[in-house]
Amino acid sequence: MVRFAAVGIDHGHIFGQVKGLIAAGAEFVGYCEQTTAPALIETMRETYPDTPVLDRDAIFADPEIDVICIAAVPADRADLAIRAMEAGKDVMVDKPGVTSPEQLEAVKAAVAGTGRIFSICFSERHCVRSAVKAGKLVREGAIGTVVQTLGMGPHRKQFDTRPDWFFRPERFGGIIVDIASHQIDQFLFFTGARKGEVVASSIGNFGTREAAEFQDFGEVLLRSDRASGYIRVDWFTPDGLPTWGDGRLTILGTDGYIELRKYIDIAGRDGKDHLFLVNKAGVEYIDCSQEPIEYFGRFIADVRDRTETAMTHDHVFEVCRLSLEAQARAADISPR
């Protein structure tokens, strides 16, 4: 059995990683309670009362721990991942896995030097059942050849629950690195592109004057040798929406298109994971709420078999590269 521990519990995404690995058959053997968000530790204690709190150094030193999950402050994730890999562990990191080009090169070197797995859990694809179903439909040719993705990632600010690092770009990486990495991952995955280029990108602070450095809007235009992609991310989810964000993805193919309404179908059907398929056969609605999640089981198989079925390193590193480049090149379009 694969045994794993959690280090860097600074973002709630850690719970998705833990839950997914347990459901796939791994054993949760402990976690380090060092955090910038004490409420998350309280939730961890309540959710997993029988899982011990362990010293961070002891976690890295324990040869019986196979995998370390990391959802630390974004700027700290790469160093923790490198330490874990050098200690002989495979790693599952919350997005973004890196926040600078230097970190990306260091992670690449660690993977090459240790032979360990560095996997980023892109939850908006890996943990969203409608996205899993969309991947199957695309592979089956339901919409022909994919020529464009249109991804939107709106979020709710919830400033009263956010730690200080959330407002500092050098700590969270900027809105494109932090959020749009999800949509960049989806662009490469659904179009089948191995490489991409940043055509244009923008960032801005339009409605968060109390935090001058914060970026509440971002957009990216991508291109590959086979498709294009447009991304919009923001922190403008209104309080009246009964979820944190109306995340959507439209996948355009030569023979049809797919739209995902991931978390809510506004003024429509209840629940989440709504998929709409339009092609020559007609218009079809698919409820994806029971679609199996595959990423965690494949990750465990990769740990056991030393394979890359959950996600290749080439893909992970290209998502990181494009995210960093789009962030660095972004025009600041904030109102002056």
Order of alpha helices (4+ residues) and beta strands (2+ residues): beta-alpha-beta-alpha-alpha-beta-alpha-beta-alpha-beta-alpha-alpha-beta-alpha-alpha-beta-beta-beta-beta-beta-beta-beta-alpha-alpha-beta
